[in-house]
Amino acid sequence: MNKARILIVDDDEVARKNLTRLFQKEGFIVSGAKTGAEALVRLARKPYDLVLTDLVMDDIDGLEVLTKTKEQFPDLEVILITGYASIPSAIEATKKGAFYYLEKP
């Protein structure tokens, strides 16, 4: 059985590393990207089964990562996580195809 590949996108190094370790412990193959631009490059280079991306980042935000991912890979699921959750951003993420929208603790 092939292990699922997850791409974690977060400009917060601590959050990215903690999520990476958590999913690796569960047996997933995990890669991290510290920017939205880096995530898009990684997605173009190899297949992933899930993208878990922060919403607020300096270069390319999570909504743009979501939009570009869905344009290129419509079946790839994207989960947005944020410390700045709001109903309008949750609605926008859902409309753009987010699988789930989570608020960071």
Number of C-alpha atoms within 10 A of each C-alpha: 3 6 10 13 19 21 23 25 32 27 21 12 13 10 15 22 14 11 18 20 14 13 15 15 10 8 12 16 17 20 18 22 19 17 22 26 16 14 23 19 11 16 16 12 9 8 14 19 14 18 26 25 30 30 29 19 18 10 12 16 19 26 24 17 24 26 17 14 21 17 12 12 14 12 12 18 18 27 21 26 21 20 12 12 16 10 8 9 15 18 13 12 23 16 9 16 20 22 16 14 21 15 14 12 6
